[in-house]
Amino acid sequence: MIPPKIETNHYQKVLRIILGLFMVMTAIGHFTFQRAEFQAQVPLWIPLSKDLVVILSGVVEISLGLGMIFWKNYRIYVGLALAMFYILIFPGNIAQYLNGTDAFGLDTDRARLIRLFFQPVLILWALWSTGALKFLIQKTNK
């Protein structure tokens, strides 16, 4: 499939790379020093080992992060995939809030609630910085 061509500006490119670096650093945390904190976010209803979920999500994160940085010709697809990933992991953030689980310095209900409002920001960041938002709007208007 030929990737769609949507031009992005300098700011979008810079923010796409920053988000990609953020994802790579987060993935490293999944595999190393933040592993227990990520395990604390895995909802109890997921029928897999918490460690397996953290490792698999880390693999996805590092892949998407590197894709954001290096896979320029497919950046729209990577942006869409990253936005979907953020949607898929959102139940973990909700579970952390509902269960009152402390992780990542979020040790109050207020802090955990505020964090929930940043997920849509990440989704929009992934879509806008890759041109995927413009692509979706154009596709909708056809």
Secondary structure, DSSP 8 states (H G I E B T S, - for coil): ---------HHHHHHHHHHHHHHHHHHHHHHTTTHHHHHHTS-TT--S-HHHHHHHHHHHHHHHHHHHHH-GGGHHHHHHHHHHHHHHHHHHHHHHHHHT--BTTB-SHHHHHHHHTTHHHHHHHHHHHHTHHHHHHHHHT-
